[in-house]
Amino acid sequence: MMKLNASQIQRLSQKILDQWKSQNLITMRVEEKVVLKTIIDAITDDFRKEEQLDNDVKAMMDQMEREHGSDFQRHKMFPMLKTKLAKERKIIL
């Protein structure tokens, strides 16, 4: 499940764009709504990638738990596996 809903992503994206404009960090060559949509899409895509990463890590842990039985400590392995897999996939967390 995504950590932010669509409305929250919209507000965050607008704040990012407003901050960039106020600090003169951006010069728009297209309409502002196009830039805003690009920011929204980038944030949404990042959340989807992390969600897929979480699902893949959970699947890996399920497999490892089947192999190692009750000695497997999910709560310790999740962050380690997630960090390793993120690095391999070049995902910044």
Order of alpha helices (4+ residues) and beta strands (2+ residues): alpha-alpha-alpha
